[in-house]
């Protein structure tokens, strides 16, 4: 009987220690901003993102996600290729974030980084276009606002920079920016 009361007491104590929602599911729109030498003749491209994050501590978040940009090249390859390249850009970020959120406040900021995987596929048969893939790093900064008092529903903005070597003489530099919609839960 004493052990049962002790277990009930401990469960009640631990249930009250978490004053934040540790799990986040996020979906958002992304806009790939062209960087480097490709920015002169390629246009920016829209896409989408999904992400899951877990916060073991109030200030620390572990995350993994997927960003897809359909047709980042499209038909804009400097007048040489009139048909669409039928390409897809997949970005898989994972890592840590430092989270700043006041107790009882609705505003939350986070910065962080980690690893990333890039896969750029070319569907059309173009002899001068080559597919690329590789592992590298990413850096992220984000801010959001709780739409509800509980903070379960949030809207925010995320910017993420990828730096990924795709072959010995070439690095992919990708910047994605866009709004996010987050559902937080226990």
C-alpha positions in Angstrom: 0.0 0.0 0.0 2.8 2.4 0.8 4.4 1.7 -2.6 1.2 2.4 -4.4 0.8 5.8 -2.6 4.5 6.6 -3.3 4.0 5.9 -7.1 0.8 8.0 -7.2 2.7 10.9 -5.5 5.7 10.6 -7.8 3.6 10.5 -10.9 1.8 13.7 -9.7 5.1 15.4 -9.0 6.6 14.6 -12.4 3.4 15.5 -14.3 3.6 19.0 -12.9 7.3 19.6 -13.7 6.8 20.1 -17.5 5.4 23.6 -18.1 5.9 23.5 -21.8 4.7 21.3 -24.7 7.6 19.1 -25.7 6.4 17.8 -29.1 6.0 19.9 -32.2 4.6 19.0 -35.6 5.2 21.7 -38.2 4.1 22.2 -41.8 5.0 25.2 -43.9 5.6 26.8 -47.2 9.2 27.4 -48.4 10.7 29.7 -50.9 14.2 28.8 -52.2 16.3 31.9 -52.6 19.0 31.5 -55.3 22.6 32.0 -54.1 26.0 32.1 -55.7 26.7 32.0 -59.4 23.4 30.3 -60.2 21.5 33.3 -59.0 22.1 35.3 -62.2 19.9 33.2 -64.5 17.7 31.1 -62.2 14.6 32.3 -60.5 13.6 31.7 -56.9 11.3 28.6 -56.4 8.4 27.8 -54.0 8.1 24.5 -52.1 6.9 23.0 -48.8 8.4 21.7 -45.5 7.4 19.3 -42.7 9.2 18.9 -39.4 9.0 17.1 -36.1 10.8 18.3 -33.0 11.2 17.1 -29.4 12.2 19.3 -26.5 13.8 17.2 -23.7 14.5 20.6 -21.9 12.7 23.9 -22.2 15.7 25.4 -23.9 16.8 22.5 -26.2 15.0 21.1 -29.2 16.0 18.1 -31.3 14.5 18.2 -34.8 14.3 16.3 -38.1 12.4 17.4 -41.2 12.0 17.4 -45.0 11.9 20.3 -47.4 11.0 19.8 -51.0 11.3 22.4 -53.8 9.6 21.1 -57.0 11.2 22.5 -60.2 14.0 24.6 -58.8 15.5 24.8 -62.3 12.4 24.4 -64.3 12.9 25.8 -67.8 15.1 28.8 -66.9 18.5 27.3 -67.7 19.9 30.4 -69.5 18.0 29.9 -72.8 19.7 26.6 -73.6 16.9 24.3 -72.5 13.4 25.2 -73.5 11.7 22.2 -72.0 11.3 21.9 -68.2 14.2 20.0 -66.5 11.6 18.1 -64.5 13.8 18.3 -61.5 13.1 18.0 -57.7 15.2 19.2 -54.8 14.9 17.3 -51.5 16.5 18.7 -48.3 16.6 16.7 -45.1 17.7 18.8 -42.1 18.4 17.3 -38.6 20.0 18.8 -35.5 19.7 20.9 -32.4 18.1 24.2 -31.6 18.4 26.6 -28.7 14.9 27.7 -27.8 14.1 30.9 -26.0 10.5 31.1 -24.6 9.3 33.0 -21.6 7.2 31.2 -19.1 3.6 32.1 -20.0 4.6 34.1 -23.0 3.4 33.5 -26.5 6.6 34.5 -28.4 9.3 31.9 -29.1 12.7 32.2 -30.8 15.1 29.5 -31.8 18.6 29.2 -33.4 20.5 26.1 -34.2 22.1 23.9 -36.8 23.2 20.4 -37.6 23.5 18.0 -40.5 21.6 17.8 -43.7 21.2 15.6 -46.8 20.6 17.1 -50.3 19.2 15.1 -53.2 18.6 17.0 -56.5 17.1 14.8 -59.2 16.8 15.6 -62.9 13.9 13.8 -64.6 14.4 15.1 -68.2 17.2 13.8 -70.3 19.5 16.8 -70.4 23.2 16.1 -71.2 24.5 19.2 -69.6 22.4 18.9 -66.3 23.6 16.5 -63.7 21.9 15.3 -60.6 23.6 15.9 -57.3 23.4 14.5 -53.7 25.5 14.8 -50.6 25.8 15.3 -46.9 26.6 18.6 -45.3 25.5 21.2 -42.7 22.7 23.6 -42.1 21.9 26.6 -39.9 18.5 27.7 -38.9 16.8 30.7 -37.2 13.1 30.9 -36.4 10.5 32.8 -34.5 6.8 32.0 -33.9 3.8 33.3 -32.0 1.2 31.2 -30.1 -2.2 31.7 -31.7 -3.9 30.2 -28.7 -3.4 30.9 -25.1 -2.2 27.3 -24.4 0.5 27.6 -27.2 -0.8 24.5 -29.0 -1.2 26.3 -32.3 1.6 28.6 -33.5 2.4 30.6 -36.6 5.9 31.7 -37.4 8.8 32.3 -39.9 11.8 30.1 -40.5 15.0 30.8 -42.4 17.5 27.9 -43.1 20.9 27.9 -44.9 22.4 24.7 -46.3 26.0 24.2 -47.2 26.5 20.8 -48.8 29.5 19.5 -50.8 28.1 17.6 -53.8 31.4 16.8 -55.5 35.1 17.6 -54.9 34.9 21.0 -56.7 31.3 22.1 -56.1 29.2 23.0 -53.0 25.5 23.5 -52.9 24.4 26.6 -51.1 20.7 26.8 -50.5 18.7 29.3 -48.5 15.0 28.6 -47.8 12.6 31.0 -46.1 9.0 30.7 -45.3 6.0 30.7 -42.9 5.3 27.8 -40.6 2.2 26.5 -38.8 2.9 24.3 -35.7 0.8 22.1 -33.5 2.4 21.4 -30.1 1.4 18.6 -27.7 2.5 16.4 -24.8 
